Amino acid sequence: MAIPDFKKDHTERHSRLSEAQIDNIFDKASVYDLSGTLRNGGSVIFPHSTIEVSGIYTAAAVNACLDSGADRVLVIGVLHALTDEMNEARIRVANGGRPEDEELWGVQGPGLNGRREWESEFSLLNFLFLWNIAVRRRGIEHPELIMRYPYLAGGRPEAMPGIGELEDIALKAAAIVATTDPFHHGVGYGDKPENSFYPETGGLDLGRRRIREGLDILERADHPAYNRHCVEAKSDGRDAGQVLRHLLGPVKAEILDIVSDDMTEMYGGVSPTWVAGALIELKRTGK
Protein backbone atom coordinates (compact mmCIF):
# COMPACT_ATOMS: atom_id res chain seq x y z
CA MET A 1 0.00 0.00 0.00
CA ALA A 2 1.33 3.45 -0.94
CA ILE A 3 2.08 5.89 1.87
CA PRO A 4 -0.71 8.48 2.10
CA ASP A 5 0.17 12.09 1.23
CA PHE A 6 0.04 13.40 4.77
CA LYS A 7 1.70 16.70 3.84
CA LYS A 8 -1.13 17.50 1.43
CA ASP A 9 -3.71 16.23 3.91
CA HIS A 10 -2.37 18.43 6.72
CA THR A 11 -2.27 21.52 4.51
CA GLU A 12 -5.83 20.98 3.31
CA ARG A 13 -7.06 20.50 6.87
CA HIS A 14 -5.46 23.80 7.88
CA SER A 15 -7.24 25.62 5.07
CA ARG A 16 -10.62 24.25 6.15
CA LEU A 17 -10.36 25.32 9.79
CA SER A 18 -12.58 28.24 10.78
CA GLU A 19 -11.53 30.93 13.23
CA ALA A 20 -13.99 29.44 15.70
CA GLN A 21 -12.36 26.01 15.40
CA ILE A 22 -8.92 27.52 15.90
CA ASP A 23 -10.21 29.44 18.93
CA ASN A 24 -11.53 26.17 20.33
CA ILE A 25 -8.16 24.45 19.89
CA PHE A 26 -6.34 27.18 21.81
CA ASP A 27 -9.08 27.46 24.45
CA LYS A 28 -8.86 23.74 25.24
CA ALA A 29 -5.05 23.84 25.13
CA SER A 30 -5.00 26.55 27.80
CA VAL A 31 -5.71 23.99 30.54
CA TYR A 32 -2.13 22.73 30.10
CA ASP A 33 0.44 25.18 31.44
CA LEU A 34 3.77 23.55 30.66
CA SER A 35 5.90 26.67 30.42
CA GLY A 36 7.50 26.02 33.81
CA THR A 37 8.58 22.57 32.66
CA LEU A 38 10.46 24.14 29.75
CA ARG A 39 11.99 26.86 31.94
CA ASN A 40 13.31 24.16 34.26
CA GLY A 41 15.04 22.30 31.47
CA GLY A 42 12.35 19.75 30.74
CA SER A 43 10.37 19.19 27.58
CA VAL A 44 7.02 18.43 26.01
CA ILE A 45 6.24 15.75 23.44
CA PHE A 46 3.23 16.45 21.24
CA PRO A 47 1.58 14.50 18.39
CA HIS A 48 1.36 15.25 14.69
CA SER A 49 -1.77 13.39 13.65
CA THR A 50 -4.79 15.35 12.38
CA ILE A 51 -5.11 18.84 13.76
CA GLU A 52 -8.83 18.44 14.51
CA VAL A 53 -8.11 15.53 16.87
CA SER A 54 -4.69 16.20 18.38
CA GLY A 55 -4.19 19.91 17.68
CA ILE A 56 -5.04 20.75 21.31
CA TYR A 57 -1.85 19.02 22.43
CA THR A 58 0.20 20.71 19.73
CA ALA A 59 -1.20 24.09 20.74
CA ALA A 60 -0.28 23.31 24.35
CA ALA A 61 3.33 22.81 23.23
CA VAL A 62 3.25 26.07 21.24
CA ASN A 63 1.90 27.96 24.25
CA ALA A 64 4.53 26.42 26.51
CA CYS A 65 7.31 27.58 24.19
CA LEU A 66 5.99 31.13 23.89
CA ASP A 67 5.19 31.41 27.61
CA SER A 68 8.54 30.02 28.74
CA GLY A 69 10.40 33.26 28.03
CA ALA A 70 13.04 31.43 26.00
CA ASP A 71 14.84 33.37 23.28
CA ARG A 72 15.30 30.19 21.21
CA VAL A 73 13.05 27.20 20.65
CA LEU A 74 14.36 23.90 19.34
CA VAL A 75 11.63 21.65 17.98
CA ILE A 76 12.62 18.12 17.03
CA GLY A 77 10.59 16.64 14.23
CA VAL A 78 10.05 13.12 12.98
CA LEU A 79 11.58 12.27 9.63
CA HIS A 80 9.30 9.58 8.27
CA ALA A 81 10.56 6.95 5.84
CA LEU A 82 8.71 8.42 2.87
CA THR A 83 10.97 6.88 0.19
CA ASP A 84 12.20 3.37 -0.51
CA GLU A 85 15.76 4.50 0.22
CA MET A 86 14.79 5.84 3.63
CA ASN A 87 12.73 2.80 4.53
CA GLU A 88 15.41 0.32 3.50
CA ALA A 89 18.01 2.19 5.57
CA ARG A 90 15.68 2.26 8.56
CA ILE A 91 15.06 -1.48 8.30
CA ARG A 92 18.79 -2.24 8.10
CA VAL A 93 19.47 -0.21 11.25
CA ALA A 94 16.49 -1.74 13.06
CA ASN A 95 17.93 -5.17 12.24
CA GLY A 96 21.28 -4.29 13.81
CA GLY A 97 23.03 -2.49 10.98
CA ARG A 98 25.45 0.33 11.72
CA PRO A 99 23.91 3.79 11.28
CA GLU A 100 27.28 5.19 10.26
CA ASP A 101 27.19 2.99 7.17
CA GLU A 102 24.09 4.81 5.93
CA GLU A 103 24.19 7.99 3.85
CA LEU A 104 21.00 9.16 5.55
CA TRP A 105 22.53 9.05 9.06
CA GLY A 106 22.41 12.42 10.76
CA VAL A 107 20.37 15.53 11.47
CA GLN A 108 18.58 17.52 8.78
CA GLY A 109 16.73 20.82 8.82
CA PRO A 110 16.32 24.34 7.49
CA GLY A 111 19.62 26.18 7.09
CA LEU A 112 21.77 23.05 7.15
CA ASN A 113 23.84 21.69 4.30
CA GLY A 114 23.44 18.09 3.24
CA ARG A 115 20.40 15.89 2.81
CA ARG A 116 17.04 17.55 2.23
CA GLU A 117 14.47 14.82 2.82
CA TRP A 118 13.02 17.06 5.52
CA GLU A 119 11.51 19.29 2.81
CA SER A 120 8.90 16.58 2.10
CA GLU A 121 8.17 16.00 5.80
CA PHE A 122 4.83 16.79 7.47
CA SER A 123 5.47 16.14 11.17
CA LEU A 124 5.93 19.81 12.13
CA LEU A 125 3.28 21.33 9.86
CA ASN A 126 0.62 21.48 12.57
CA PHE A 127 3.11 22.98 15.01
CA LEU A 128 4.16 25.67 12.51
CA PHE A 129 0.56 26.45 11.60
CA LEU A 130 -0.44 26.98 15.24
CA TRP A 131 2.85 28.71 16.08
CA ASN A 132 2.28 31.34 13.40
CA ILE A 133 -1.29 31.93 14.55
CA ALA A 134 -0.25 32.25 18.20
CA VAL A 135 2.56 34.68 17.40
CA ARG A 136 0.27 36.81 15.23
CA ARG A 137 -2.47 36.90 17.83
CA ARG A 138 -0.08 37.80 20.62
CA GLY A 139 1.58 40.51 18.52
CA ILE A 140 4.99 39.56 19.87
CA GLU A 141 8.55 39.30 18.64
CA HIS A 142 8.68 35.54 18.66
CA PRO A 143 11.68 33.47 19.78
CA GLU A 144 14.07 32.07 17.20
CA LEU A 145 12.58 28.79 15.99
CA ILE A 146 15.00 26.03 15.05
CA MET A 147 13.60 22.88 13.45
CA ARG A 148 15.69 19.72 13.26
CA TYR A 149 14.95 16.21 11.98
CA PRO A 150 17.26 13.39 13.16
CA TYR A 151 17.38 10.13 11.25
CA LEU A 152 18.83 6.74 12.17
CA ALA A 153 19.90 7.37 15.76
CA GLY A 154 20.24 3.60 16.01
CA GLY A 155 20.72 3.53 19.78
CA ARG A 156 23.61 6.04 19.72
CA PRO A 157 22.17 9.55 19.42
CA GLU A 158 25.37 11.03 20.85
CA ALA A 159 27.28 9.89 17.76
CA MET A 160 24.99 11.33 15.09
CA PRO A 161 26.40 13.86 12.62
CA GLY A 162 24.90 17.22 13.56
CA ILE A 163 24.24 16.35 17.20
CA GLY A 164 26.87 18.85 18.31
CA GLU A 165 24.77 21.76 17.08
CA LEU A 166 21.80 20.52 19.09
CA GLU A 167 23.95 20.05 22.19
CA ASP A 168 25.14 23.65 21.87
CA ILE A 169 21.56 24.89 21.54
CA ALA A 170 20.49 22.88 24.58
CA LEU A 171 23.29 24.40 26.65
CA LYS A 172 22.02 27.92 25.91
CA ALA A 173 18.78 27.56 27.87
CA ALA A 174 16.64 27.04 24.81
CA ALA A 175 13.15 25.60 25.13
CA ILE A 176 13.15 22.11 23.60
CA VAL A 177 10.08 20.22 22.43
CA ALA A 178 9.58 17.25 20.15
CA THR A 179 6.85 15.49 18.22
CA THR A 180 6.07 11.79 18.04
CA ASP A 181 3.05 9.63 17.36
CA PRO A 182 4.09 6.87 19.74
CA PHE A 183 1.62 4.10 18.87
CA HIS A 184 0.15 3.06 15.52
CA HIS A 185 -2.28 0.17 15.52
CA GLY A 186 -4.55 -1.94 13.40
CA VAL A 187 -4.91 -3.70 10.09
CA GLY A 188 -3.75 -0.72 8.04
CA TYR A 189 -0.49 -0.70 9.98
CA GLY A 190 0.17 -4.39 9.49
CA ASP A 191 -1.38 -5.90 12.61
CA LYS A 192 -3.24 -9.16 12.12
CA PRO A 193 -7.05 -8.77 12.30
CA GLU A 194 -7.24 -10.98 15.39
CA ASN A 195 -4.67 -8.74 17.11
CA SER A 196 -6.28 -5.45 16.08
CA PHE A 197 -8.47 -3.63 18.58
CA TYR A 198 -10.70 -0.61 18.31
CA PRO A 199 -9.71 2.22 20.67
CA GLU A 200 -12.90 1.95 22.71
CA THR A 201 -12.63 -1.83 23.17
CA GLY A 202 -9.19 -2.05 24.72
CA GLY A 203 -7.07 -0.54 21.99
CA LEU A 204 -6.42 2.79 23.64
CA ASP A 205 -5.64 1.09 26.95
CA LEU A 206 -3.11 -1.05 25.09
CA GLY A 207 -1.68 2.06 23.47
CA ARG A 208 -1.25 3.80 26.81
CA ARG A 209 0.58 0.77 28.21
CA ARG A 210 2.92 0.56 25.24
CA ILE A 211 3.64 4.29 25.34
CA ARG A 212 4.39 4.02 29.06
CA GLU A 213 6.78 1.15 28.36
CA GLY A 214 8.64 3.33 25.88
CA LEU A 215 8.85 6.24 28.31
CA ASP A 216 10.21 3.95 31.02
CA ILE A 217 12.96 2.90 28.63
CA LEU A 218 13.74 6.52 27.75
CA GLU A 219 13.97 7.39 31.44
CA ARG A 220 16.70 4.75 31.73
CA ALA A 221 18.41 6.16 28.61
CA ASP A 222 18.56 2.64 27.17
CA HIS A 223 18.61 3.89 23.61
CA PRO A 224 19.11 0.53 21.85
CA ALA A 225 16.13 -0.88 23.76
CA TYR A 226 14.08 2.20 22.89
CA ASN A 227 14.91 1.74 19.23
CA ARG A 228 13.59 -1.82 19.44
CA HIS A 229 10.51 -0.73 21.38
CA CYS A 230 9.58 1.78 18.68
CA VAL A 231 9.73 -0.92 16.04
CA GLU A 232 7.46 -3.20 18.06
CA ALA A 233 5.01 -0.48 19.17
CA LYS A 234 4.99 1.11 15.71
CA SER A 235 6.15 4.40 17.17
CA ASP A 236 7.62 6.95 14.79
CA GLY A 237 9.56 8.53 17.64
CA ARG A 238 12.62 6.29 17.58
CA ASP A 239 14.98 9.09 16.49
CA ALA A 240 13.26 12.11 18.03
CA GLY A 241 12.89 10.33 21.37
CA GLN A 242 16.52 9.26 21.59
CA VAL A 243 17.83 12.68 20.63
CA LEU A 244 15.49 14.44 23.04
CA ARG A 245 16.55 12.22 25.97
CA HIS A 246 20.22 12.72 25.09
CA LEU A 247 19.83 16.51 25.12
CA LEU A 248 17.78 16.70 28.32
CA GLY A 249 19.61 14.26 30.54
CA PRO A 250 17.72 12.48 33.35
CA VAL A 251 13.96 13.01 33.18
CA LYS A 252 10.68 11.75 34.60
CA ALA A 253 7.97 11.36 31.95
CA GLU A 254 4.20 11.58 32.40
CA ILE A 255 1.40 11.00 29.91
CA LEU A 256 -0.90 13.97 30.49
CA ASP A 257 -3.56 12.93 28.01
CA ILE A 258 -4.10 10.55 25.13
CA VAL A 259 -6.52 10.32 22.23
CA SER A 260 -7.12 8.01 19.27
CA ASP A 261 -7.15 9.31 15.71
CA ASP A 262 -8.91 7.18 13.08
CA MET A 263 -6.77 6.55 9.99
CA THR A 264 -9.09 4.09 8.30
CA GLU A 265 -9.83 6.33 5.32
CA MET A 266 -6.15 7.16 4.80
CA TYR A 267 -5.24 3.46 4.68
CA GLY A 268 -7.68 2.07 2.16
CA GLY A 269 -10.75 1.74 4.34
CA VAL A 270 -9.54 -1.20 6.41
CA SER A 271 -10.42 -1.02 10.08
CA PRO A 272 -9.49 -0.78 12.81
CA THR A 273 -6.62 1.49 11.77
CA TRP A 274 -5.73 4.32 14.10
CA VAL A 275 -2.92 6.20 15.80
CA ALA A 276 -2.61 7.33 19.40
CA GLY A 277 -1.77 10.97 19.96
CA ALA A 278 -0.39 11.83 23.39
CA LEU A 279 0.67 14.91 25.27
CA ILE A 280 3.72 13.97 27.33
CA GLU A 281 5.58 16.05 29.90
CA LEU A 282 9.24 15.34 30.64
CA LYS A 283 10.46 16.92 33.86
CA ARG A 284 14.18 17.17 34.27
CA THR A 285 15.46 15.40 37.37
CA GLY A 286 19.21 16.06 37.22
CA LYS A 287 22.12 17.31 35.17
SULPEUR-V426478 format. One record per pair of residues at least 12 apart in sequence whose C-alpha atoms are under 8 Angstrom apart, sorted by the first residue. I is the first residue (numbers start at 1). J is the second residue. If there is no record, write none. Layout:
{{I:J} {I:J}}
This chain:
{{1:267} {3:82} {4:266} {4:267} {6:122} {7:120} {7:121} {7:122} {7:125} {10:50} {10:51} {10:122} {10:125} {10:126} {11:125} {13:50} {13:51} {14:51} {14:129} {25:55} {25:56} {25:59} {26:56} {26:59} {26:60} {28:56} {29:56} {29:57} {29:59} {29:60} {30:60} {30:63} {32:60} {33:60} {33:63} {33:64} {34:60} {34:61} {34:64} {34:281} {35:63} {35:64} {35:65} {35:66} {35:67} {35:68} {36:64} {36:68} {37:281} {37:282} {37:283} {37:284} {38:64} {38:65} {38:68} {38:175} {38:176} {39:68} {39:69} {39:70} {39:173} {39:175} {40:283} {40:284} {41:173} {41:175} {41:248} {41:283} {41:284} {42:176} {42:248} {42:251} {42:281} {42:282} {42:283} {42:284} {43:175} {43:176} {43:177} {43:178} {43:248} {43:281} {43:282} {43:283} {43:284} {44:61} {44:176} {44:177} {44:178} {44:279} {44:280} {44:281} {44:282} {45:61} {45:177} {45:178} {45:179} {45:180} {45:278} {45:279} {45:280} {45:281} {45:282} {46:58} {46:61} {46:177} {46:178} {46:179} {46:180} {46:181} {46:277} {46:278} {46:279} {46:280} {47:179} {47:180} {47:181} {47:277} {47:278} {47:279} {48:123} {48:124} {48:126} {48:127} {48:179} {48:180} {48:181} {48:277} {49:181} {49:261} {49:275} {49:277} {50:261} {51:126} {53:259} {53:260} {53:261} {54:259} {54:261} {54:277} {54:278} {55:126} {57:278} {57:279} {58:126} {58:127} {58:130} {59:127} {59:130} {59:131} {61:177} {62:127} {62:130} {62:131} {62:134} {63:134} {65:175} {66:142} {66:143} {68:175} {70:143} {70:173} {70:174} {70:175} {71:143} {71:144} {71:174} {72:143} {72:144} {72:145} {72:146} {72:173} {72:174} {72:175} {73:143} {73:144} {73:145} {73:146} {73:174} {73:175} {73:176} {73:177} {74:145} {74:146} {74:147} {74:148} {74:169} {74:174} {74:175} {74:176} {74:177} {75:145} {75:146} {75:147} {75:148} {75:176} {75:177} {75:178} {75:179} {76:147} {76:148} {76:149} {76:150} {76:176} {76:177} {76:178} {76:179} {76:240} {76:244} {77:123} {77:124} {77:147} {77:148} {77:149} {77:150} {77:178} {77:179} {77:180} {77:240} {78:121} {78:123} {78:124} {78:149} {78:150} {78:179} {78:180} {78:236} {78:237} {78:239} {78:240} {79:117} {79:118} {79:121} {79:123} {79:149} {79:150} {79:151} {80:121} {80:236} {86:104} {89:102} {89:104} {90:152} {93:152} {93:154} {94:154} {94:227} {94:228} {94:231} {98:154} {99:152} {99:153} {99:154} {104:151} {104:152} {105:150} {105:151} {105:152} {105:153} {105:160} {105:161} {106:150} {106:151} {106:152} {106:153} {106:160} {106:161} {106:162} {106:163} {107:148} {107:149} {107:150} {107:151} {107:160} {107:161} {107:162} {107:163} {108:148} {108:149} {108:150} {108:151} {108:162} {109:147} {109:148} {109:149} {110:146} {110:147} {110:148} {118:149} {123:179} {124:179} {149:240} {150:239} {150:240} {150:243} {151:239} {152:239} {153:238} {153:239} {153:242} {153:243} {154:223} {154:224} {154:227} {154:239} {155:222} {155:223} {155:224} {155:225} {155:226} {155:227} {155:242} {156:223} {156:224} {157:223} {157:239} {157:242} {157:243} {157:246} {158:243} {158:246} {166:247} {167:247} {170:247} {170:248} {177:244} {178:240} {178:241} {178:244} {179:237} {179:240} {180:235} {180:236} {180:237} {180:240} {180:241} {181:235} {181:236} {181:237} {181:275} {181:276} {181:277} {181:278} {182:211} {182:230} {182:233} {182:234} {182:235} {182:236} {182:237} {182:276} {182:277} {182:278} {183:207} {183:210} {183:211} {183:233} {183:234} {183:235} {183:236} {183:275} {183:276} {183:277} {184:233} {184:234} {184:235} {184:273} {184:274} {184:275} {184:276} {185:197} {185:234} {185:272} {185:273} {185:274} {185:275} {186:198} {186:271} {186:272} {186:273} {186:274} {187:270} {187:271} {187:272} {187:273} {188:264} {188:267} {188:268} {188:270} {188:271} {188:272} {188:273} {189:273} {196:272} {197:272} {198:272} {198:273} {199:260} {199:274} {204:259} {204:260} {204:276} {207:276} {208:258} {210:233} {211:233} {212:255} {214:226} {214:229} {214:230} {215:253} {216:253} {218:241} {218:242} {218:245} {219:245} {219:250} {219:251} {219:252} {219:253} {220:250} {221:242} {221:245} {221:246} {221:250} {223:242} {226:238} {226:242} {227:239} {248:284} {249:284} {249:286} {249:287} {250:284} {250:285} {250:286} {250:287} {251:282} {251:283} {251:284} {251:285} {251:286} {252:282} {252:283} {252:284} {252:285} {253:280} {253:281} {253:282} {253:283} {254:280} {254:281} {254:282} {255:278} {255:279} {255:280} {255:281} {256:278} {256:279} {256:280} {256:281} {257:278} {257:279} {257:280} {258:276} {258:277} {258:278} {258:279} {259:276} {259:277} {259:278} {260:274} {260:275} {260:276} {260:277} {261:274} {261:275} {261:276} {261:277} {262:274} {262:275} {263:275}}
